[in-house]
């Protein structure tokens, strides 16, 4: 069943852990950004808005964040945002102490 409409390439849909929302990446506005929609479709909400390519969303297990790949700040890095699109944060590599 198709749940998004419009021009562009909608890709990499991923359900939230509670199955109520789908995050996806799309280039409908010129470059790839992260959007979300209720699982039943109809309304889409843009979560990122910048000149970078934001792609491949993935939900945190507790619905608290959406991680995605972005080439903002040179080179592809992993970022996270709140489900409402606020608080964009680049995730830093941490050393494992064994």
ABEGO torsion letter per residue (X at the ends): XBABBEBEBBBGBBBBAAGABBBBBBAAAGBBBBBBBBAAEGBBBBABBBABBBBGBBBBAAGABBBBBBABGEEBBBBBBBAAGBGBBBBBBBBBBX
